[in-house]
Amino acid sequence: MIEGLHLSAVTTDNTTSPGTGSNRTQSGLARAWPGLRGFLGWWLDALASWLPQRVRAVFGLGQQRLLLRRQADDLVLAMTLPVQPGEPALRDLAELPWDAIEGEQEPLASLLSPRIANLPRWLVLPARSGLRRRLQLPAAAAERLREVLGFEIDRQTPFAANDVFYDARLIGRRVDGQIDAELVVVPRASLEAAVAALGPALGATLSGVDMADAEGRPLGVNLMPAAQRRRRRDPRAAWNIGLVSVLLVAAAAGLWQIRANREAAADAFETETKRRAKQAQKVADEKRLLVDTVEGLRFLQETRNGRPTTVEVMDELSRLLPDGTFLEKVSVEGEKVMIIGLSSEAASLVERLRPSKLWKAPQLTGALMPDQAKGKDRFTISADLVVIQPRTANKPARGQKARPEGAP
């Protein structure tokens, strides 16, 4: 696998004028790059999975890490072994007394083989060191997941954003278009103390800080600030840059020739397309306005005819409520009616209102409140208005255009 390799593609829009072609091409590349990068990573991982484990380790395709974990008074060393892409397994290497790593300039160089000693070193904190919060987010947040979840620290955790180190990871994608993500935070003081406990020599060699889950496996996040991470130089970076440069020059030369040959035709085609598009848009807007107006009037009329009016509700209440009942408020909101008042027969009002055909399911909302001054009980009753649904015959069939009332 060629680490750090980035491929770019340049496309020419035959309908784009010379003045706007560059901006549109750059905007298209910016939108397509996250998907291209994900496809490239999946493709390289799939190719690497066909190679034996030893071959992947030699060529740096295994993405192995040297994990450091403190357990009581020992330093536990482990190494990740990618059995399948995205599913790293762990292999324990050694348990060293904590005193054995203090005071040495390079405490692990003399204890491990050069290949393992040169792997990126990660400190793994125990699960109790931080907090994990699982959230559901729109799919668009996946491209900037860490930045988006950074704004959720104050609401999802008891810490302020400046008091913690955090990272985010994508758990999965849901069928409804959302994603499951997890916010992982560790108090700043706890992480700094854990790194300082390793000593300045070993702490300076860390490439990241991860946190273990309930089963002791690393989550795959990096809680270490970017400024403190040790950067390892890729020995193949120069070859990658040269290869990418050659590809870009060849692609640019070929595409430039194609663009020069079709530039005149593209300008003429764009002018004609814009003229026809304006005509089509005008006709579509007028048609949409007419359809929306007819459908809106029809909906308002059917809704008005199928719902009891306020006058009908008040008349029904005056007919059903007994003498000695006083109304303080009658509220009709949507398909709900709420009645508040005083009555000497408050307990029987629900049964008196039940036979009405204007509403259904009347019920007391809350307890009756005695009013000692007036000698009555204060009540609150709510009910659902009976709404007659529009007839299905009035709805246009699928694919049939709506026509105004009385139209031939």
N, C-alpha and C positions, 0 to 999 in steps of 0.2 A: 504494500500500500504506500503510495506517495503522500507523505504527511504534508499538510499545509497546501495541497493542490487545490486551486480554485479555477474552475472553467467558466468562461463567459461566452455568450452567444449574442450576435448582433443581427437584427432582422431589419429588413427594409419594407416599409409600408408603401405599396405602389400608389396609394391614394393620398399620400401626404406631400404637401408642398415643401420646398427646400427650407423655408423659414421656420417650420414647426416640426420637421422630421426628427431633428436631434432631441428636442425636449420630449416628444412622444416616445421615442425609442428608449431614452433613459428612464422614463416613468414606467414603461412596460417591463424593463429589466428589473426595476426595483420591486415591482409587484410579483414578478415570477421567481426572483432569487430565492425566497424562503422555501418554496416548493422544490426548486431545482437542487438546493442544498440538501434537503431531506431525501430526495431520490438518490442523489450521489452517495450519501452516507449509507443508505439501505443497500445500494448496488455493491459498494465496496465491502460491506459486511457480509453480504451473501457470497461474494467471490471468496472472501477469506475463510468462510465456514467450510469450504471444500478442502482446505489445506490441513495437513496434520498440525497438532498443537506445537510441536517443536519448530516446524517451519514458520508458523505464525509468530512465534516468539523471536526467532532470528531476524525476521524482517520487520519487527515492530508492529505487526497486525493484531496482536492480542490485547492491546491497551491494558497491559498489566500494571498493577500498582503494588507497592510495598506498604502494607498497613501496619501502623504502630498503635498499640492499645495498652493502656495501663491497667493492670489487674492486681490489686493489693500492692505488694512491694515488688512486683515483677513487670517487665516490659515484654509484652507478647508481640511477636512478629508473625505476620501472615502475608500471603501473596494471592492476588486474584488470578483465577484461571478461567478465561471465557470458554465455557463449554459450548454455548450457542450465543449468537449475537444478542446482546442485551441481557444475558443471564449469567453474570459472572459467579463462579464458584470460588471458594476460599481453600487455601492449603496452609496449614500452620507450619511455620518454619522453626521457631525457637522461643523459649522463655528465658529472658535474661534478668538477673537481679538488677534492681534499680541502681545499686551502687556501682555496677560494672560500667555504666555509661556516663558517669559523672567525671568531669575533669579531663576527658580526652578530646582532642581536636576533631577527630572523625571516629566516633565510637563504633560504627557499624562496618567500616571498610575492612577491618581486620577480622571480622566475624563472619562475613558473608562473601559469596563469590562475586567477582566484578560485575557479572551480568545482573545479578539480583540487587547488588548494592547501588547500581546506577539507575534502578527503576525509580519513577516518581514516588516520593515518600508522602504518605498521608497519615495524619493522626485521626483516629476514630474515637469519638467521644461516646460515652455510654448513653443509653436512651433517656435516662433520667436527667441528663444535662440540659435538655431544651424542651421546647414545645412543638407539637405538630398539629396543624389545622388543615382539614380537607375542605376544599371549596369547589363549587360549580361555577364555571365562567363561560362566557361566549367563546366560540372557536377562534375568533379574531385575536383574543388575548394570548394565544399560544406563541405568537411570534415575539412578544415582549413580556413573557410570563413573569420573569423576576421583577421587572419594573412595575408591572401591574400589582403584583402581590405585595410589593413594598409599601403601597398605600393602605394595605389592609392590616398592617402590624398594630396600629393604635386601636383598631376595632376588634381584632381577633385575638389579641394577646394582652396580658396585663402590663406590658412593657411599652416604653416609648421607642420610636424608631432609632433614636440616637444611642440607646442603651443596649442594643442587641446587634449581633451579626446574623444575617439571614440568607436563605437561598430558597429557590422554588424548583419543583420538579413536576413533570407531566405524568399523571398516572394512567390516563386512558381517555378515549373519545367516546361520547355517548351517541346513541342513534338519533337523538333529537337535535343534534348539531352543537351541543355544548361539550365542554371538556371537564374532566376531573383533575384537579391540581391540588398540590399539597404545599403549604407554607411551613418551613422549618426555621425556627429561631432559637438562638442560644444567647444568654446574657453575655454582654461584652466582657464582664469581669471573669466569668467562668472560662471562656475560651482563652483569654489572655493568660489566666493562671495555669491552664492545662499546657499551653505552649511553653510558658516560662519554666514549668516543671521539667521539661525535657532538657533544659540547659541551652545556653546560647549557641553552642556548636551544632547540636542536633536540631534545635528549633529553626535555625537559619536554613536548613536543607528541606523544609517542608514545602510541598507543592500545593497542599490543600488540607482542609480539615473537614472530615465527614462525621456523620452521627449514625449510630447503630439503631436498628429497629428492635422490636421486642424480642426477636430471636437472635439478636447479636450480629445480624448481617448489615453491612453498610447500606445506607439509603441511596447513595449515588449523588449527593449534593456537595457543594464546596462552600463552607461557611467562612473560609479565610478571606480577609480583604485582598483585593487584587494587587494592591501595592506591596503586600508582604509575601506573595507567592513567589517561589523560586521558578524562574523561567529556564527551561532546558532548550538549548539550541538544537534545532533540527539539522542533522548533517546533510540531509537531502534538500535543504531549502534552496540552495543555488541552482540545482538541477531543476527543481520545480519551477523556479522563476524563469529560467531559460526556456523550458518547454512551453510554459504559458505564453511567453513573449512570441515564440515562433508561431504558435497557434493563432494568436491574436493578429499578427502581421499578415499571415496567410488568409485568414478569414476576412480581414478588413480590405485587402487587395481585391479578393474575389467579389465581395459585396459592393465595393465602390464601383467596379466595372458594371455590375448589373444595374446599379442605381443610375449611373450615367446613361445607360442605354434606354432606360424606361422613364426617365424624369419628365420628358415632354408629354408622353402619353398619360402619366399619372396626373399632371396638372390639368389637362383637358378633362380627364375622367372625373376628377374631384369637382371641377366647376359644374359639370352636368349633374353630378350626383347631388350637390348641394341645392341646385335649382329644383330638381324633382323632389328632393326631401322636404323642401319648404312647402311645396304644393300638397304633398301627401300629409304633412303634419297639420296643415290648415284644415283639410277635409276631415282628418281624424279628430281634431279638437272640436269641430262643430258637431260631428256625430256624437262624440262622447258627451258634450254639453246637453244635447237634446235627450239622449238616453238617460242621463243622470237626472235631468229635470222631471221627465215623465215618471221615472221610478221613485224619485223623492216625493212627488205629489201623491202617487199611489200609496206609498208606504204611510205617509202622514194621514191620509184619509182612512185607510184601513185600521191604523192604530187608534185613531180618534173614534171610529165607529165601534170598535171592539172593547173599549175600556169605559167603565162607568164614569160619569162626570161628577164633579164635586157637589153639584146641586142634587143629583140623584143619591149620593152618599148621605148628605145631610137630611134629605127627606126620609130615607130609610131609617136613619138613626132616630129621628123624631117619632117614627111610627112604632119602632120596636122597644125603645127605652121606656122604662116606667116613669110615672110621676115621681118627683122628688129626686130626679137625677139631673145634675147640672154639668155641662161640658165646658171645660176650660180650653181645650185645644183639640182640633181635628186636623191631622196632617196626612196628606196624600202625596207620597213620593214614589214614583215609578209604579210598581205593582203592590206596594205596601200601604196600608192605612193604619194610623195610630190614633187612638182616642184616649184622652186624659180628662178626668173630671172627678166629681164628688157624687156619691149616691148612698142612700140608706139601704139599698139592696145590691151592693157591689158584688157580693158573692154569686148572685144569680144572673149577672149581666151576660156572661159568656153563653149560657144556655138560651137566653132571650135573643141574642144576636145570631145564633147558629142557623136558624131557618132561612136567613136572607140569601137571595140568589146573587147579590152583588159582591159578596166576599165568601171566603171559605177559611176554615181552620182558625177561628178567633180564639185567642188565649190571653190569659193575664201575663203581663210582663212585670215581674217583680211581685212583691208582697203588697197586700192592702195596707194603707197607712191611715190610721184613724185621725180624724180632725176633731179635736175636743171642742173647739170653739163653735163649729157648725153642726156637730153631732152626726157627722157622716164619715164615710170611708173614701179616701182618695184611691183611685184605681188608674191603671194604665193597661189598655187592651190593644193588641196588634192583630191584624188579619191580612190575608192575601186577597187582593182584588181578583175577581173572576174576569179574565181577559179572553175575549173570543178571538181565536187565531184566524188570520185571513184564509180564505178558501184556496186550496191548491190549484183550482181551475183558473184563478186570476194570475198565477205565476207563469211567465213565459217558459216554454220548454227549452231544454238545452240546445243551443245553436240557433234558437229563434230570436229574432230581434224584437225588442219591446216597441210597441206602437202607442201613440196617444189615444185617450178615450175618444171613441167616435171616428177614428181614422178608418178609411175604406180598406 
